[in-house]
Amino acid sequence: MDIESFRTYCLSLPGTTEGMKWGNLCFMIEEKIYVIIDIESGSRFSIKCNPDDFDVLTARDGIAQAYHLAKRKWIQVANLAVLNDFELIRMVAASRNLVLAKLTRKLQAKYL
């Protein structure tokens, strides 16, 4: 998946907005970030992950603990080629769902 297809997919998820924070492109729901892309590096990005999956994910080449983000809750993927399209879509959706689960029930209902 290229960066424009990735962006299109993220924006297709209900309630997703994009914006710049700390010099990075971010995809958010209700101003809560679920994907951060380092646009200067090309396609390196960070996403929220389930802490139970952290060890398995970071054991893979090209995936590591995300710098300056909650330990064992965010991973950094070196580039879009590290994951196939199916994995990428599944992991972005999971990241969004983790963020969505932290919102109030009223806001959750708005996006389900």
Secondary structure, 3 states (H helix, E strand, C coil): CCHHHHHHHHHHCCCEEEEEECCEEEEEECCEEEEEEECCCCCEEEEECCHHHHHHHHCCCCEEECCCCCCCCEEEECCHHHCCHHHHHHHHHHHHHHHHCCCCHHHHHHHC
